[in-house]
Amino acid sequence: MRVGVVDIGTNSTRLLVADVEDGQVREVDRRTRVTRLGEGLEAGGELGEEPRRRVLAALDEYRAAIDQHGCDATTGVLTSAVRDAVNGAGFADKVQRRYGFDARTIDGETEARLTFLGATAASQDDPQPTLVIDIGGGSTELVVGADAEVSFHTSTPVGVVRQTERHLRDDPPAPEQLQGLVADVRVTIEDAVPASVRDSAVRAIAVAGTATSAAAIDLELEPYDPSRVEGHVLELGELELLLARLAAVPLAQRRRVAGLHPDRAPTIVAGVAILIEVLRLFGLDEVTISEHDILWGAALARAGAGTAPK
């Protein structure tokens, strides 16, 4: 079955067209546009007019691509920003009516389960307790499981757009601002994840834009090459050096960093800081980066080739 999946997140709007057969996903087309739907949400509580316009422009392109590829089924997921905004339900309804997607605003639990399904699709029989980290614009999903079974999951209100707007006011950010961000992340995750769960995971997989950008910077990829990003391992020390490097320069200079898409430069400092703090709290010294995220999980679930683990 050929499936078209749209993921409308807080920071980016993404498309996956894939052939799903016997639990295997073969990507046909994959696109990402940084649309920053959550811009201003932290302060105002609503999805702004300009952010909504950016998302709709991306969806115009994606609807045409889905039609061109002759998809048998479509699905869409709307996540943290739409969940949190007072006008989120109205925007979700507009997306469904305008584009005909089988789209829905998913709760944090479903988001976590679909992410785990996608991230572990190639290793579902692995008995090692695995932490899957999905750092988004408005939330971070943390899922622990093994053998395709989830034992713990949580969706925390920690995201790159949210934390940037809350803490990083200067350019480059002042050290005390970055320290405040880290302290905020630490307290939030400590409250959300019991120590016994944090001690149980023996390896970590990170998905989504922060993780793949960090890998691309480490590999100095110009242009971006998903085949090289998939499976790339980053050590905690390497991430700490990367954070120091990115936080020390102004936005204009970060936009020119090899491997970093310019549109991700405004939020990459917060993203790497969140990733580091998660690894520290779980006592892990490295993370494997994966391209296989909620898009893969949603495609598998829509094709009936997999269900979000319970």
Order of alpha helices (4+ residues) and beta strands (2+ residues): beta-beta-beta-alpha-alpha-beta-alpha-alpha-beta-alpha-beta-beta-beta-alpha-alpha-alpha-beta-alpha-alpha-beta-alpha-alpha-alpha-beta-alpha
